[in-house]
Amino acid sequence: MPPTLTHIALHVPDLDACIDFYSRFCGMQVFHQRAGKGSRIVWMAEPGKEREFIFVIMPGGHDRALASDDYSHFGFALDSRAAVDAIADEARAAGCLIWEPRDEPYPVGYYCGLRDPAGNYVEFSYGQPLGPGAQEMPAP
């Protein structure tokens, strides 16, 4: 069997702020936590996907301070352009919107970007050949 990507582990300067961010904007939930790394280690996932892919979040590390032209990011698919706009509106009000909603040619689609409290960039998209809306897109 080939390897399967199961998780990403992140050291974050403010654990609770990151838990709040990923709960609020990404719909992820804490489903496991234990003592470790000076306080606790938290496992977060989208509901029902706890055995597919998770974020392991641990206190420590430094703000990522990514450059404005650095497009390293986590990507979350949404089910409509309106959902991208709604996330962008909420993020704008919260002061964490970094990429205004925009259209790009296939396979990029319609997206916006946020900055999490640890400095990671998080993209929310519609119309990529991944996740919700993929069945509506032409095959690559």
C-alpha angles and dihedrals in degrees: 000000000000119000118278123212106237108162151358118221118210132190107210132186093223113032097185093048090053092047088052092048096050091044094048102041104023102034091234121150134206107247100165136024135168140171115278147110094041097310121007144326117227130202116205131184143160109270110274094014098082091119095044110051133348144174115233107204122195132176117251136056128087138279107280093225093196117195117252090249094050109105097186104136151142112252127219122183122220130198099240147012087250089059090054089051091048092052090047092051092050092046092047089054090047092049096240103103110118103164118041114221111283142166122238129179120271128318094028100056127174116337150151132199136225134191115229120217090264093054098258117139118233122196125205113197145174126197101031119131088253131076126348113009094023093113089060094055125086117258113265 
